[in-house]
């Protein structure tokens, strides 16, 4: 006897929402049943796989696709199923295209928190989407900062520590860039006194496109902008008092505190804080790579003890 998860096409939005809720419940129940009786995995997986194939092209079904991803996480190894396309969708397209969806942000970060150990064991490749996941934080930091306070220590590894530092320092820049990305897709752009139009022109300018694309990168290890950081910061200077950017900047000291408390527990052979010494802070001559990270931590601690008037200015002056 087969398992059917395909309802007929809904005619009304309320019917569509109800169908999505029913599919979420059905997949979740199947997941629980298969956990209790693993022999059912082989009967259930063809329907789950078919449902994923049908819904994965339509991001309006993201709410349904998350429990499907959970099913793959729990049972994909037993069924010998390739899950890479699932993780590319959940950790790749979801944050990149739906970062401004508060419900999805909550559900995806909850999925991460509740399944972190399983993901590290069965899908360790999720960590390469770290810059993408931080888009949720950059967009609505006050709503998701608690999630990242819990997640951050597990996301700092020998392979991610350096890039994580850069990304946290540039988080307000990412926040401004996400705003520009959305504005660039909407016309007309209404701002008092044409404010923001020059920055939007810069965002669309091919000469600067690479800088913004770096901030919007999906995966780790996608080049760097260290040589042109000052150019990027100059371009984004007028976004310094945008409310969303200010709120984002106010979370950065908290996250840096957690980051530095975590990074000193990572074996020093794998961490090189050769970080932005030409653009940010001058590290004293003669210190080694590990001592350099300690110098950065001490400098950060000194700065937050005596912050400038503007929180955003504090964050920016630390990394400009």
Order of alpha helices (4+ residues) and beta strands (2+ residues): alpha-alpha-alpha-alpha-alpha-alpha-alpha-alpha-alpha-alpha-alpha-alpha-alpha-alpha-alpha-alpha-alpha
